[in-house]
Amino acid sequence: MKKLLIISFDLVKEQECQSFAIGSIISSLKSDKSYGQTFDFEWYTYNLLTIEKIEIEYFLNSSLFEMNLSQFTHIAISCYVWCNSFINPLIDKIFEYNFRGKIILGGYEISYSNNEEIKKMYPKANYFIKGYAESALLEILSNTSIPNKSVLSKNIDFSLLPSPYLTQTLKLHPNIPKIRWETKRGCPFKCNFCAHRDLIGVKVNYHYKDKIFNELALFKEYNIKKINVLDPVFNMGIDYLDVLNEAYRIGLNSELSLQVRPELVTDKFLNIAEKLNVCLEFGIQTLNEKENQVIKRGNKIEKIFETLKKVNQRKIKYEVSLIYGLPYQTISSFSQTIDNLRENGCKSITAFPLMLLKGTELYDLKKEFKFKEKTLGKYNIPVVIESNSFTEKEWWQMHDIATQLNPNQRVS
């Protein structure tokens, strides 16, 4: 029998639910007819929020190595920017502890890297999963003829994708502070800094409404306090109003945190949102026309102001997020965006530093804009701290402005 060990690096606060992404993978594995017959698996998680100091020594001396690693035929490891520097040393240590099977890597660092690049970056890995992992993992466990060093990218039949909540893979308890949830995956927009797009075909995959409605009923039953909806753009497609109407019909009291495009906000959407406990998250990024054009955000400024006016009038809770460190940006243009938002009644603004994500168009324009990166913060995440339009000193001034907007949002 094949035996898989999944190793993930998660950011889960106390009393919150485990990682939704891993929950979806595990529920898919458990629902497969071969589970328990031809394969089995275990899951080991590093919760980074519980680790005081993120250093490689912590991971190499963890309880992972108290397990009998020789029992596993496959080990799958998630690769993200906050853990990527630990992956190869971790793999080396795993082989030192008598593991003789195959290493599988997935996650953003794999999905958005060049195929030949990842093979060189992770020389001891055997398989690489790009995009969604649910089907690809099953393929690796069931197909013995996949060549070594293969890069797999498998579509998912969303009609067959089980709910991690309804299957109790992610166990709920009454009054849990926050969970993560999705009604769709993927984004049709082409913002050149963003990694939400579907690598296989720039499309959006929708979960079936029956499953969504059953999940909402479960959240109501457990009196979940807050639901972070992971959809990159909630207010698009054909079903999002039905989802909100169902939440209202069952009397859902949970706060629904929704990532919303202000240009797509309609009166129908606001009419139902007004009746629910929602927080709309507008990822505007910038109101500067030149910056907006170069990142292909497609902001329609007048429509944004119109939407802000409407949500202010209706007293609907919302917040706006910006990015600092963008191409052509200066302290003046960053401050002007903030001033314009405040002049239009926006009181909750958060600004995040620009990260150059692999696979994005902006990542490939490093030389053109003379981007300089530096790893900052507890998780050593690389952010842009200099370009041809601002110095590092000026970046730190923008950072100070961002910190004053939201003191709890820090990178250093």
C-alpha positions in Angstrom: 0.0 0.0 0.0 1.2 3.5 -0.8 1.5 5.7 2.2 1.7 9.5 1.9 2.9 12.1 4.4 1.7 15.7 3.8 3.8 18.4 5.4 2.4 21.9 5.4 3.4 25.3 6.7 0.3 27.1 8.0 -0.7 30.3 9.7 -3.5 29.4 12.1 -4.5 31.5 15.1 -5.6 29.8 18.3 -9.1 28.3 18.1 -9.3 29.0 14.4 -9.9 26.2 11.8 -7.0 24.6 10.1 -5.8 25.5 6.6 -8.6 25.4 4.0 -6.3 24.5 1.2 -5.0 21.4 3.0 -8.5 20.6 4.2 -9.7 20.5 0.6 -6.8 18.2 -0.4 -7.4 15.8 2.5 -11.1 15.6 2.0 -10.5 14.8 -1.7 -8.0 12.0 -0.7 -10.5 10.6 1.9 -13.4 10.6 -0.6 -11.5 8.6 -3.3 -12.5 5.0 -3.6 -8.9 3.8 -3.3 -8.4 5.5 0.1 -7.7 2.8 2.6 -7.4 0.2 -0.1 -4.3 1.1 -2.2 -3.2 4.2 -0.3 -3.3 5.9 3.1 -1.9 9.2 4.4 -0.9 11.3 7.4 -0.7 15.0 7.8 2.0 17.0 9.7 1.7 20.7 10.1 4.0 23.4 11.2 1.9 26.3 12.5 4.2 29.2 11.9 2.1 31.5 14.2 3.1 29.4 17.2 6.8 29.5 16.4 8.6 32.4 18.2 11.6 32.5 15.9 11.4 31.2 12.3 14.8 29.6 11.8 15.9 26.4 9.9 17.1 24.8 13.2 13.5 24.8 14.5 12.3 22.7 11.6 15.2 20.4 11.5 14.8 19.6 15.2 11.0 19.3 15.3 8.8 16.3 16.2 8.6 15.4 12.5 11.8 13.5 13.0 10.3 11.5 15.9 8.1 9.8 13.3 9.1 6.6 11.4 9.7 8.3 8.1 10.7 5.0 6.5 7.1 3.9 6.5 6.1 6.4 3.9 6.3 5.8 0.1 5.7 9.5 -0.7 6.1 12.8 1.2 4.4 15.9 -0.2 5.6 19.4 1.0 4.0 22.7 0.5 6.3 25.5 -0.8 5.5 29.1 -0.1 7.5 32.3 0.1 7.5 32.1 3.9 9.0 28.6 4.1 10.8 28.2 0.8 14.3 28.7 2.3 13.8 25.6 4.5 12.6 23.2 1.9 15.9 21.7 0.6 17.5 21.4 4.1 14.3 19.7 5.3 14.4 17.2 2.4 18.0 16.4 3.1 17.2 15.7 6.8 14.2 13.6 5.7 16.5 11.3 3.6 18.9 11.1 6.6 16.1 9.6 8.6 15.7 6.6 6.4 13.1 7.9 4.0 13.5 6.0 0.7 10.4 7.1 -1.2 9.4 10.0 -3.5 9.3 13.7 -2.7 6.3 15.7 -4.1 6.4 19.5 -4.0 3.5 21.9 -4.6 2.3 25.4 -3.7 2.9 28.9 -5.1 6.7 28.6 -5.4 6.2 25.6 -7.6 3.1 26.7 -9.5 4.6 30.0 -10.6 8.1 28.9 -11.5 9.6 27.8 -14.8 9.6 23.9 -15.1 13.4 23.7 -15.6 14.0 26.2 -12.9 12.1 24.2 -10.2 14.0 21.0 -11.1 17.3 22.8 -10.5 16.0 24.6 -7.4 14.9 21.3 -5.7 17.2 18.6 -7.0 16.1 15.9 -4.7 12.4 16.2 -5.4 10.7 13.7 -7.7 7.4 15.3 -8.7 6.1 18.8 -8.9 2.5 19.9 -8.8 1.5 23.1 -10.6 -1.9 24.6 -9.7 -4.6 22.8 -7.8 -3.3 19.6 -6.0 -6.4 17.6 -5.4 -6.4 15.6 -8.6 -2.6 15.6 -9.1 -1.9 14.0 -5.8 -4.3 11.2 -6.5 -2.7 10.7 -9.9 0.7 10.3 -8.4 -0.5 7.8 -5.8 -2.4 5.7 -8.4 -0.2 5.9 -11.5 3.0 3.9 -11.2 4.3 5.0 -14.6 4.7 8.7 -14.0 8.4 9.5 -15.0 10.7 10.9 -12.4 11.0 14.8 -12.4 7.5 15.1 -13.9 5.6 18.4 -13.6 1.9 17.7 -13.2 -1.0 20.1 -13.8 -4.4 18.5 -13.4 -7.9 20.0 -13.8 -10.4 19.4 -11.1 -14.0 18.3 -11.6 -15.6 20.7 -9.1 -18.8 18.7 -9.1 -16.9 15.9 -7.4 -14.9 18.0 -5.0 -16.0 17.3 -1.5 -16.5 20.0 1.2 -13.8 19.8 3.9 -16.5 21.1 6.3 -19.4 18.8 5.4 -17.0 15.8 5.5 -15.7 17.0 8.9 -12.2 17.0 7.6 -12.0 20.5 9.1 -13.9 20.1 12.3 -16.0 22.9 13.6 -17.0 23.8 17.1 -19.6 26.2 18.4 -18.6 29.9 18.3 -15.3 29.3 16.5 -13.7 32.8 15.9 -12.9 32.5 12.2 -12.9 30.0 9.3 -11.9 30.3 5.6 -14.3 29.3 2.9 -14.6 29.5 -0.9 -17.5 29.6 -3.4 -15.2 29.8 -6.5 -11.6 29.6 -7.5 -9.6 31.6 -10.0 -9.9 35.1 -11.4 -10.5 36.4 -14.9 -8.7 39.7 -14.5 -5.1 40.2 -15.5 -3.5 42.4 -12.8 0.2 41.9 -13.4 1.2 41.7 -9.7 -1.3 39.0 -8.7 -1.0 35.2 -8.6 -4.7 34.4 -8.3 -5.2 33.6 -12.0 -5.7 30.0 -13.1 -2.5 28.8 -14.7 -4.3 26.3 -16.9 -6.6 28.7 -18.6 -7.4 32.1 -16.9 -10.8 30.9 -15.8 -13.0 30.7 -12.7 -14.3 27.4 -11.3 -17.5 27.5 -9.3 -18.6 25.2 -6.5 -22.1 23.8 -6.8 -24.8 25.8 -5.1 -26.2 22.8 -3.2 -22.8 22.3 -1.5 -22.4 26.0 -0.8 -25.9 26.2 0.8 -25.3 23.1 2.9 -22.1 24.7 4.2 -23.9 27.9 5.0 -26.4 25.9 7.0 -23.5 24.3 8.9 -21.9 27.6 9.7 -25.2 28.9 11.0 -25.6 25.8 13.2 -22.2 26.3 14.7 -22.6 30.1 15.1 -19.3 30.8 13.3 -18.2 34.3 14.2 -16.4 35.3 11.0 -16.1 33.7 7.6 -13.2 34.8 5.4 -14.4 34.2 1.9 -11.3 33.3 -0.2 -12.8 34.1 -3.6 -10.4 36.6 -5.3 -13.5 38.5 -6.6 -16.7 37.5 -4.8 -19.1 39.8 -6.8 -18.8 38.2 -10.2 -20.3 35.3 -12.0 -23.9 34.0 -11.8 -24.3 32.7 -8.3 -22.9 35.3 -5.8 -26.3 37.0 -5.3 -27.9 33.6 -4.7 -25.3 32.8 -2.0 -26.0 36.1 -0.2 -29.8 35.6 -0.5 -29.4 32.1 1.0 -27.3 33.5 3.9 -30.1 36.0 4.6 -32.8 33.4 4.2 -31.3 31.2 6.9 -30.5 34.1 9.2 -26.8 33.8 9.1 -25.2 36.0 11.7 -21.5 35.4 10.9 -19.5 38.3 9.5 -18.9 37.6 5.9 -15.6 39.1 4.7 -15.9 39.5 1.0 -13.2 40.5 -1.5 -15.1 42.7 -3.9 -14.4 44.7 -7.1 -15.9 48.2 -6.5 -16.5 48.6 -10.3 -18.8 45.6 -10.3 -20.9 46.6 -7.3 -24.6 46.9 -8.2 -27.6 48.1 -6.2 -28.9 44.5 -6.1 -25.7 43.5 -4.4 -25.8 46.3 -1.9 -29.5 45.7 -1.2 -28.8 42.2 0.1 -25.3 43.0 1.6 -27.1 45.7 3.7 -29.2 43.0 5.4 -26.2 40.9 6.3 -23.2 41.2 8.6 -20.6 41.8 5.9 -17.3 43.5 5.5 -16.5 44.4 1.9 -12.8 44.3 1.1 -11.9 46.6 -1.8 -8.4 45.8 -3.2 -8.0 49.1 -5.0 -4.1 49.2 -4.8 -3.7 52.7 -6.2 -5.8 55.6 -7.5 -2.9 57.0 -9.5 -3.6 56.7 -13.2 0.0 55.9 -14.3 0.5 53.3 -11.6 -2.9 51.8 -12.3 -2.1 51.4 -16.0 1.3 49.8 -15.5 0.0 47.1 -13.0 -3.1 46.5 -15.3 -5.4 46.9 -12.4 -8.1 48.5 -14.6 -9.5 50.8 -11.9 -12.3 53.0 -13.0 -11.8 55.9 -10.5 -15.2 57.6 -10.8 -17.0 54.2 -10.3 -14.9 53.5 -7.2 -15.9 56.9 -5.7 -19.5 56.2 -6.6 -19.4 52.8 -4.9 -17.7 54.3 -1.8 -20.4 56.9 -1.6 -23.1 54.2 -1.7 -21.6 52.0 0.9 -21.1 55.0 3.2 -24.7 56.1 2.8 -25.9 52.6 3.6 -23.4 52.3 6.5 -22.1 49.0 5.1 -18.8 48.0 6.8 -15.8 48.0 4.4 -12.1 48.5 4.1 -9.7 49.4 1.3 -6.3 47.9 0.7 -3.5 49.5 -1.2 0.0 48.5 -2.3 3.1 50.6 -1.8 6.3 50.1 -3.8 4.5 50.0 -7.2 6.1 51.0 -10.5 6.3 54.8 -10.9 5.1 55.3 -7.3 6.4 58.1 -5.1 5.7 59.2 -1.6 3.6 61.9 -3.0 1.5 59.7 -5.2 1.0 57.1 -2.4 -0.1 59.9 0.0 -2.4 61.4 -2.6 -4.2 58.0 -3.0 -4.8 57.9 0.7 -5.9 61.5 0.8 -8.4 60.9 -2.1 -9.9 57.9 -0.3 -10.3 59.9 2.9 -11.9 62.7 1.1 -14.4 60.2 -0.2 -15.3 59.0 3.3 -13.0 56.0 3.6 -11.9 55.5 7.2 -10.4 52.0 7.1 -7.4 51.8 4.8 -4.6 49.2 4.9 -1.5 49.3 2.8 0.8 46.3 2.0 4.3 46.3 0.5 4.7 45.1 -3.1 5.9 41.5 -3.4 7.2 40.3 -6.8 5.4 36.9 -7.1 6.8 34.3 -9.4 4.9 33.8 -12.6 3.5 37.3 -12.6 4.2 39.8 -15.4 5.6 42.3 -12.9 8.1 39.7 -11.6 9.6 39.6 -15.1 9.9 43.4 -15.2 12.4 43.6 -12.4 15.2 45.1 -14.5 12.9 47.6 -16.3 11.8 49.2 -13.1 15.1 48.6 -11.3 13.4 46.8 -8.4 15.5 46.0 -5.4 14.2 43.5 -2.9 14.9 42.8 0.8 13.6 40.1 3.1 11.8 41.5 6.0 9.8 40.5 9.0 9.5 37.3 11.0 8.8 35.2 7.9 11.7 36.6 5.8 9.4 37.6 3.0 11.0 39.5 0.1 9.5 42.9 -0.7 10.4 45.7 -3.1 12.2 48.4 -1.2 13.7 50.4 -4.1 12.9 51.2 -7.7 13.6 53.8 -10.4 10.9 56.0 -8.8 11.8 55.8 -5.1 14.9 55.2 -2.9 15.0 52.8 0.0 14.9 55.7 2.4 11.7 56.9 0.6 10.3 53.4 0.8 10.7 53.4 4.6 8.8 56.6 4.7 6.0 55.0 2.8 6.2 52.1 5.2 5.8 54.5 8.1 2.7 55.9 6.5 1.3 52.4 6.0 2.1 51.5 9.6 0.2 54.6 10.8 -2.8 53.5 8.8 -2.8 50.1 10.4 -0.3 49.6 13.3 -1.1 45.8 13.4 0.0 45.3 9.8 3.8 45.2 9.8 6.6 43.6 7.8 9.5 44.5 10.0 
